[in-house]
Amino acid sequence: MHQNMSMRCELTGKTFLTGNNVSHAKNRTKRRFKPNLQNISFASDVLGQKFQLKVAVSTIRTVEKKGGLDEFLKNTPNSKLPLKAKKLKKIILSKSS
């Protein structure tokens, strides 16, 4: 695995889960459940520019439901955001004030 390949959503911080492959004979071997990560561009209405982020598909649906990238970041507490998202939120909040 490459070192720069991060299996982490840049907006929600979702990462892989671990579990077992269970065979018909009930033999168990460890496995990983990887998030469905996609590279996607989100448009910021406040900043008037696009940001390319690596996010989970479930996050894309959540952002659209909340009303776009700006609204998603404004309404999400900092404790639930990873570092990159916190920096983006800070920029958006400083421009919107």
C-alpha positions as CSV (number, residue, x, y, z in Angstrom):
1,M,0.0,0.0,0.0
2,H,1.2,3.5,-0.8
3,Q,2.0,5.8,2.0
4,N,0.1,8.8,0.5
5,M,-3.0,6.7,-0.1
6,S,-5.3,7.6,2.8
7,M,-8.5,5.7,3.3
8,R,-10.1,8.6,5.1
9,C,-12.9,11.0,4.1
10,E,-11.6,14.6,4.2
11,L,-15.0,16.0,5.4
12,T,-16.2,13.5,7.9
13,G,-13.1,11.5,8.8
14,K,-14.7,8.2,8.0
15,T,-12.2,5.4,7.7
16,F,-12.1,1.7,7.3
17,L,-13.9,-0.7,9.8
18,T,-12.5,-4.2,10.7
19,G,-14.4,-7.5,10.8
20,N,-14.2,-11.1,9.8
21,N,-14.7,-13.0,6.6
22,V,-16.8,-16.0,7.7
23,S,-16.6,-19.1,5.5
24,H,-19.3,-21.8,5.2
25,A,-17.3,-23.8,7.8
26,K,-17.4,-20.8,10.1
27,N,-13.6,-20.2,9.7
28,R,-12.9,-16.6,10.5
29,T,-10.2,-14.4,8.9
30,K,-9.7,-10.7,9.5
31,R,-10.8,-8.2,6.8
32,R,-11.4,-4.5,6.3
33,F,-14.5,-2.7,5.2
34,K,-13.3,0.2,3.2
35,P,-15.3,3.4,2.7
36,N,-16.4,4.2,-0.9
37,L,-14.1,7.2,-1.5
38,Q,-14.4,9.4,-4.5
39,N,-12.5,12.5,-5.7
40,I,-15.1,15.2,-6.2
41,S,-15.2,18.9,-6.6
42,F,-17.4,20.9,-4.2
43,A,-18.4,24.5,-5.1
44,S,-18.3,27.0,-2.3
45,D,-20.9,29.8,-2.8
46,V,-19.3,32.1,-0.2
47,L,-15.7,31.8,-1.6
48,G,-16.8,31.5,-5.3
49,Q,-14.4,28.6,-6.0
50,K,-14.2,24.8,-6.1
51,F,-12.4,22.5,-3.8
52,Q,-11.3,19.0,-4.8
53,L,-11.8,16.6,-1.9
54,K,-11.5,12.9,-1.4
55,V,-14.8,12.0,0.3
56,A,-17.1,9.0,0.9
57,V,-20.2,8.7,-1.2
58,S,-22.3,8.8,2.0
59,T,-20.7,12.2,2.7
60,I,-21.6,13.5,-0.7
61,R,-25.3,12.7,0.0
62,T,-25.1,14.4,3.4
63,V,-23.5,17.6,2.0
64,E,-26.3,17.8,-0.7
65,K,-29.0,17.2,1.9
66,K,-27.6,20.0,4.1
67,G,-27.6,22.5,1.3
68,G,-24.0,22.5,0.0
69,L,-20.5,22.6,1.3
70,D,-20.8,26.0,3.1
71,E,-23.9,25.0,5.0
72,F,-22.6,21.5,5.8
73,L,-19.4,23.0,7.4
74,K,-21.2,25.8,9.2
75,N,-23.6,23.4,10.9
76,T,-21.2,20.7,11.8
77,P,-19.3,21.0,15.1
78,N,-15.5,21.3,14.9
79,S,-15.2,18.2,17.1
80,K,-16.6,16.1,14.3
81,L,-14.5,17.5,11.5
82,P,-10.9,16.4,10.5
83,L,-8.1,19.0,10.2
84,K,-8.5,19.8,6.5
85,A,-12.3,20.4,7.0
86,K,-11.7,22.7,10.0
87,K,-9.3,24.8,8.0
88,L,-11.8,25.1,5.2
89,K,-14.6,26.0,7.6
90,K,-12.4,28.7,9.2
91,I,-11.9,30.3,5.7
92,I,-15.6,30.1,4.9
93,L,-16.7,31.6,8.2
94,S,-14.2,34.5,7.9
95,K,-15.4,35.4,4.4
96,S,-19.1,35.1,5.2
97,S,-19.1,37.5,8.2
